[in-house]
């Protein structure tokens, strides 16, 4: 396996970017109300357990950044466009297919599939752009 030079500042910035995108994506004016309706929850239902959930999200965003930087390196993506393309391919090959398959069996519907996987599409593209241009 090729060696990868890790720029932890880039990984940290990509992690923060994913968290900001998630905050905006699932905020009330954007897709928050639609998402809650699709998962059958009310705002009050989601008040408890937010701290631990946010902690998990930060760790997962960091892991996603850490793994994505490896793929960016393997793809020799050194430009914003190269990083975006790498993120898009990973989204299509792994994220969208996984969320879609899971939601089909859980009978959650395509609207939730597109809403949730859309967040990952945008975050992987932005994270890929950051990681490729900083490494």
C-alpha positions in Angstrom: 0.0 0.0 0.0 1.4 3.4 -0.9 2.4 5.7 2.0 0.2 8.7 2.6 1.5 12.0 4.1 -1.1 13.1 6.6 -1.8 16.8 7.1 -3.7 16.8 10.3 -4.6 20.5 10.0 -6.4 19.6 6.7 -8.0 16.6 8.3 -9.2 18.9 11.2 -10.5 21.5 8.8 -12.3 18.9 6.8 -13.8 17.5 10.0 -15.1 20.9 11.0 -16.5 21.5 7.5 -18.5 18.2 7.7 -19.9 19.3 11.0 -20.9 22.7 9.7 -22.5 21.2 6.6 -24.4 18.8 8.8 -25.6 21.5 11.1 -26.8 23.6 8.2 -28.2 20.6 6.3 -30.3 19.3 9.2 -31.2 22.8 10.5 -34.9 23.8 10.6 -34.9 26.2 7.6 -33.1 23.8 5.3 -34.1 20.1 5.7 -34.6 19.7 9.5 -38.4 19.6 9.4 -38.6 17.3 6.4 -36.0 15.0 8.0 -37.9 14.8 11.3 -41.1 14.1 9.4 -39.5 11.4 7.4 -38.0 9.7 10.5 -41.2 10.1 12.5 -39.8 12.4 15.2 -40.7 15.7 16.7 -38.2 18.4 17.7 -38.8 17.5 21.4 -37.9 13.9 20.7 -34.4 14.9 19.6 -33.6 17.2 22.6 -32.4 14.4 24.8 -29.1 12.7 24.0 -27.8 15.5 21.8 -24.4 15.7 23.6 -23.4 12.1 23.1 -24.8 12.1 19.5 -22.8 15.2 18.7 -19.7 13.6 20.2 -20.2 10.5 18.0 -20.7 12.8 14.9 -17.4 14.6 15.6 -15.6 11.3 15.9 -17.2 9.9 12.7 -16.5 13.1 10.8 -12.8 12.8 11.8 -12.7 9.2 10.8 -14.3 10.1 7.5 -11.7 12.8 6.9 -8.8 10.5 7.9 -9.9 7.8 5.5 -10.8 10.2 2.7 -7.3 11.7 2.8 -6.0 8.3 2.0 -8.3 7.9 -1.0 -7.4 11.4 -2.2 -3.7 10.5 -2.0 -4.3 7.1 -3.8 -6.1 9.0 -6.6 -3.3 11.5 -6.8 -5.9 14.3 -6.4 -4.0 17.5 -5.7 -6.6 20.0 -6.9 -10.0 21.1 -5.6 -11.6 19.5 -8.6 -9.7 16.2 -8.0 -10.7 16.2 -4.4 -14.4 16.8 -5.3 -14.3 14.0 -7.9 -12.7 11.6 -5.4 -15.4 12.4 -2.8 -18.2 12.0 -5.4 -17.0 8.6 -6.5 -16.7 7.3 -2.9 -20.1 8.7 -2.2 -21.7 6.9 -5.2 -19.8 3.6 -4.7 -20.2 3.3 -0.9 -22.4 5.8 0.8 -25.4 6.1 -1.5 -25.5 2.4 -2.3 -25.3 1.6 1.4 -27.9 4.1 2.5 -30.2 3.1 -0.3 -30.0 -0.6 0.3 -30.6 -0.1 4.1 -33.5 2.2 3.5 -35.2 -0.1 1.0 -35.2 -3.0 3.4 -36.3 -0.8 6.3 -39.0 0.6 4.1 -37.9 4.2 4.8 -38.5 5.6 1.4 -36.5 7.4 -1.3 -37.0 10.9 0.1 -35.1 10.0 3.3 -32.5 8.2 1.2 -31.9 11.2 -0.9 -32.0 13.6 2.0 -29.5 11.7 4.2 -27.2 10.7 1.3 -27.3 14.2 0.0 -25.6 15.4 3.1 -22.9 12.9 2.6 -22.5 13.8 -1.0 -22.0 17.5 -0.2 -19.7 16.8 2.8 -17.5 14.3 0.9 -17.2 16.7 -2.0 -16.2 19.6 0.3 -13.9 17.5 2.4 -12.3 16.0 -0.7 -11.7 19.5 -2.0 -10.1 20.6 1.3 -7.9 17.5 1.7 -6.7 17.5 -1.9 -5.8 21.2 -2.0 -4.0 21.0 1.4 -1.9 18.0 0.7 
